[in-house]
Amino acid sequence: MEANTQVKAEARYIRVSPQKARLVVDLIRGKQAGDARNTLRATNKRIAPTVLKVLESAIANAQNRNDDADVDRLFVSEAYVNEGPRMRRVRPAPMGRAYRYQRRMAHIVIKVTEKEA
């Protein structure tokens, strides 16, 4: 890959609150790709397999972009979670009332870069 070329993978409209997804994404930011994989496999959070899938997709994108890309030299250069749209729902309440609540969604973005030798 060319020097400092970032390769991106993105998962959009994931049904988890961005706050909860950020807890997992913060664990892998700046790590080697292999170490990040191991961290996500060992993380006991519901969103961890989804973040792992996005990371694996970013690694695959790096390999597809350049045939001689070295997977061992890839590291997570950027990883962040943006807020997606909110689904507004209504929960029945006593005496004919209704309470509104929001189901949040997240967009997860992971970028990997190859370290120089």
C-alpha positions in Angstrom: 0.0 0.0 0.0 1.1 3.6 -0.5 2.4 5.4 2.5 -0.3 6.3 5.0 -3.2 5.0 2.9 -6.2 4.4 5.1 -8.7 1.7 4.2 -12.2 2.0 5.7 -15.0 -0.3 6.7 -18.3 0.9 8.0 -21.4 -0.7 9.5 -24.5 1.5 9.5 -27.8 1.4 11.4 -26.6 -1.0 14.0 -29.3 -1.4 16.8 -27.2 -0.5 19.8 -26.7 2.8 21.5 -23.6 4.7 20.4 -22.5 5.0 24.0 -22.4 1.3 24.5 -20.6 0.7 21.1 -18.0 3.3 22.0 -17.0 1.3 25.1 -15.9 -1.5 22.8 -14.5 0.6 19.9 -12.2 2.5 22.4 -10.5 -0.8 23.3 -9.1 -1.3 19.8 -8.1 2.2 18.7 -4.4 2.4 17.8 -3.7 -1.3 18.2 -2.2 -3.8 15.7 -5.0 -5.5 13.7 -4.2 -9.0 15.2 -4.2 -7.7 18.7 -7.5 -5.9 18.1 -9.0 -9.1 16.8 -8.0 -11.0 20.0 -9.2 -8.2 22.2 -12.7 -8.2 20.5 -12.9 -12.0 20.7 -12.3 -11.8 24.5 -14.6 -8.8 25.1 -17.9 -9.8 26.8 -20.2 -7.2 25.2 -23.1 -7.8 22.8 -21.7 -5.4 20.2 -18.2 -7.0 20.2 -18.9 -9.5 17.4 -20.3 -6.8 15.2 -17.2 -4.6 15.7 -15.0 -7.6 15.0 -16.9 -8.1 11.7 -16.3 -4.5 10.7 -12.6 -4.8 11.6 -12.2 -8.0 9.5 -14.0 -6.2 6.7 -11.4 -3.3 6.9 -8.6 -5.8 6.8 -10.1 -7.6 3.8 -10.5 -4.2 2.1 -6.8 -3.5 2.6 -5.9 -6.8 1.1 -8.2 -6.2 -1.9 -6.8 -2.7 -2.5 -3.2 -3.9 -2.7 -2.1 -7.5 -3.3 1.2 -7.2 -1.5 -0.3 -5.6 1.7 1.2 -7.2 4.8 -1.6 -8.0 7.3 0.8 -8.2 10.2 1.8 -4.5 9.7 -1.8 -3.2 9.7 -3.0 -1.2 12.7 -6.3 0.5 13.6 -5.6 4.1 12.8 -9.1 5.4 13.4 -12.2 3.9 15.1 -15.2 5.8 16.0 -19.0 5.5 16.5 -21.5 8.0 15.2 -25.1 8.3 16.2 -27.6 7.0 13.7 -31.3 7.9 13.5 -33.5 7.2 16.5 -36.6 5.1 16.4 -39.3 6.7 18.5 -41.6 4.3 20.3 -44.5 4.5 22.7 -44.9 2.5 25.9 -48.4 2.3 27.4 -48.6 3.9 30.8 -51.3 3.9 33.5 -54.6 5.7 33.1 -54.6 5.8 29.3 -51.3 7.7 29.1 -48.3 6.8 26.9 -44.6 7.3 27.6 -42.4 8.0 24.6 -38.9 6.5 24.4 -36.2 6.3 21.8 -34.3 3.3 20.4 -30.9 4.4 19.3 -28.8 3.3 16.4 -25.1 3.6 15.7 -22.8 3.9 12.7 -19.5 2.1 13.3 -16.4 3.2 11.3 -13.0 1.5 11.4 -10.0 2.6 9.4 -6.7 0.6 9.1 -3.3 1.7 7.9 -0.1 -0.2 7.1 2.8 0.8 9.3 6.1 1.6 7.5 8.8 -0.9 7.9 
